[in-house]
Amino acid sequence: NLVDNAIRYSRPGGQVDVTVERRGEKVVVTVADSGPGIPEADQARVFDRFFRLPSTRSDGSGLGLSIARVIADRSSAVISLANRTAGQGLAAEVQFSGEACAAGPLSPV
């Protein structure tokens, strides 16, 4: 969902970067795009079911990030959003703990 959103909301010809790195005991997946970003006041709300930014002009029900948050929670992961510098897109980051990485495949949601 994070990659799909990054592609969907980036401007035509924009860029989406996906990185995976180890930070100490954590594994961190980052999806960074060159889209418009999300106003800081709405960043927590975009994880609410059916919430969509008023400026959104794309198909969708507003469930994607809510589902991503549930999966992260069930995986003992932390998901966060931050606007990139100078209004150049959004970075979504998922931090998995060492225990979550060692636990193996996820159980069904």
Salt bridges, closest charged atoms under 4 A:
ASP4 OD2 - ARG8 NH2 2.93
GLU21 OE2 - ARG23 NH2 3.08
ASP48 OD2 - ARG45 NE 3.61
GLU93 OE1 - ARG23 NH2 3.13
